[in-house]
Amino acid sequence: MKKLIITLLTIFTTFISAGQIWTQYDFRVDTSEAGAAIVAASDELMASSFAKRNFKGSSHLDVYISNGSSTATHSFALLQPSLAAHQEWMTVLQNSREGQKFFSVFNANSTPVSERINSFMQSYGTPSNEHTVWLIHELKIKPSDVSKVAKAFAQVEKDIEGQFPSQFGLSAVAFGQDDVTHLLTVGYKSIEELESWEDQAGSNGGVQKFLKSMDKIAEWKGNDLLFNAKVYDSALTIEEFLNN
């Protein structure tokens, strides 16, 4: 993670426009003891006066339920109001005593798998801080078709209004994955809520219309399912992030 951060600090502003970002750091944990050590280190860092002074976003420690061929078992997702805020946080974190202590525990108990930096574009449905289960659909979209995708998202929001119990969002992948350009993220309050929606989505007219439209302008690349094991959001909640 640290090597990636150092490299990106020099090129961030070249490729991403101003706006909200969320960054994923996927890693593998091999034992429950190692996972517990990382949770404890995260709790200590985010409860510190250093983090309260410097961190302007929201940090989620996620556990993967399913993520295809990836070897990652966990992920840190950092939701921040801007690229500048992210860069500032990562810089001060690396240079602080608190950050060095956290990285020491993290590096000793995990294996990095991948990193991805996403630029948040738009949220649909009803955002809620109670959404802790997330389904991430990976998409490949041509630049000339992005506006069509945005229109398809806006249309399906209207078509399933009053039926869909949750919220979904569209993000662009800025760095970290060559074969994926965008993400469709869908949040749920529970696995039961996800199952209930998926059970009837196949016969939902609005959903089927959306899928037919997307099949013409996007390539579906994969799906990840995860849940929030820990959420540190004293500076920025998911509702504030999605409604901004």
Residue pairs with C-beta under 8 A, 6 or more apart in sequence:
1 25
1 27
1 103
1 106
1 112
1 115
2 94
2 103
4 115
5 90
5 94
6 94
8 117
8 175
9 87
9 90
9 91
12 83
12 86
12 87
13 83
15 174
15 175
16 83
16 117
16 119
16 174
17 119
18 82
18 83
18 84
19 82
19 83
19 119
19 120
20 79
20 80
20 81
20 82
20 119
20 120
20 241
20 244
21 79
21 80
21 82
21 83
21 86
21 117
21 118
21 119
21 120
21 174
22 77
22 78
22 79
22 80
22 118
22 120
22 171
22 241
23 77
23 78
23 80
23 86
23 115
23 116
23 117
23 118
24 75
24 76
24 77
24 114
24 115
24 116
24 117
24 118
24 176
25 75
25 76
25 77
25 78
25 112
25 115
26 70
26 72
26 74
26 75
26 112
26 113
26 114
26 115
26 116
27 72
27 73
27 74
27 75
27 76
27 106
27 110
27 111
27 112
27 113
28 71
28 72
28 73
28 74
28 110
28 111
28 113
29 35
29 38
29 73
29 74
29 109
29 110
30 111
34 109
34 110
35 73
35 74
35 109
37 105
37 108
37 109
38 61
38 74
38 105
38 106
38 109
38 110
39 61
39 229
39 230
40 105
41 101
41 102
41 105
41 106
42 59
42 61
42 102
42 230
42 232
43 230
44 101
44 102
45 51
45 98
45 99
45 101
45 102
46 55
46 59
46 232
46 234
48 98
50 96
50 98
50 99
51 98
51 232
52 234
52 235
54 88
54 89
54 92
54 93
55 89
55 232
55 235
56 80
56 81
56 85
56 89
56 235
56 236
57 78
57 79
57 80
57 81
57 85
57 86
57 89
57 235
57 236
57 241
58 78
58 79
58 80
58 231
58 232
58 233
58 235
58 236
58 237
58 238
58 241
59 76
59 77
59 78
59 79
59 231
59 232
59 233
60 76
60 77
60 78
60 79
60 228
60 230
60 231
60 232
61 74
61 75
61 76
61 228
61 229
61 230
61 231
61 232
62 74
62 75
62 76
62 77
62 134
62 226
62 227
62 228
62 229
63 73
63 74
63 226
63 227
63 229
64 70
64 72
64 73
64 74
64 75
64 224
64 225
64 226
65 225
65 226
65 227
66 223
66 224
66 225
67 224
67 225
67 226
68 222
68 223
68 224
70 113
70 114
70 224
71 111
71 113
72 113
72 114
74 110
74 229
75 226
78 86
78 89
79 236
79 238
79 241
80 86
80 89
80 236
81 236
81 241
81 244
92 99
93 99
93 102
94 100
94 103
114 176
114 177
115 175
115 176
116 173
116 175
116 176
116 177
117 173
117 174
117 175
117 176
118 171
118 172
118 173
118 174
118 183
119 171
119 172
119 173
119 174
120 169
120 171
120 241
121 150
121 169
121 170
121 171
121 172
122 150
122 153
122 169
122 170
123 167
123 168
123 169
123 242
123 243
124 153
124 154
124 156
124 157
124 167
124 168
124 169
124 170
125 157
125 164
125 166
125 167
125 168
126 166
126 167
127 167
127 187
127 238
127 239
127 242
127 243
128 166
128 167
128 187
128 189
128 238
128 239
129 233
129 237
129 238
129 239
130 189
131 166
131 167
131 187
131 188
131 189
131 238
132 187
132 188
132 189
132 190
132 227
132 228
132 231
133 187
133 188
133 189
133 190
133 191
133 193
133 194
133 225
133 226
133 227
133 228
134 185
134 186
134 187
134 188
134 225
134 226
134 227
134 228
135 185
135 186
135 188
135 194
135 223
135 224
135 225
136 183
136 184
136 185
136 186
136 223
136 224
136 225
136 226
137 183
137 184
137 185
137 186
137 220
137 222
137 223
138 177
138 180
138 183
138 220
138 221
138 222
138 223
138 224
139 149
139 180
139 181
139 182
139 183
139 184
139 214
139 218
139 219
139 220
139 221
140 179
140 180
140 181
140 182
140 218
140 219
140 221
141 149
141 181
141 182
141 217
141 218
141 219
142 217
145 217
145 218
146 172
146 182
148 213
148 217
149 170
149 182
149 214
149 217
149 218
150 170
152 210
152 213
152 214
152 217
153 168
153 170
155 209
155 210
155 213
156 206
156 207
156 209
156 210
158 206
159 205
159 206
159 207
159 209
159 210
160 204
160 206
160 207
163 204
163 206
164 197
165 188
165 189
165 193
165 196
165 197
166 186
166 187
166 188
166 189
166 193
166 197
167 186
167 187
167 242
168 184
168 185
168 186
168 187
169 184
169 185
169 186
169 242
170 182
170 183
170 184
171 182
171 183
171 185
172 181
172 182
172 183
173 180
173 181
173 182
173 183
179 221
180 221
180 222
182 218
187 238
188 194
188 197
191 227
201 207
202 208
214 220
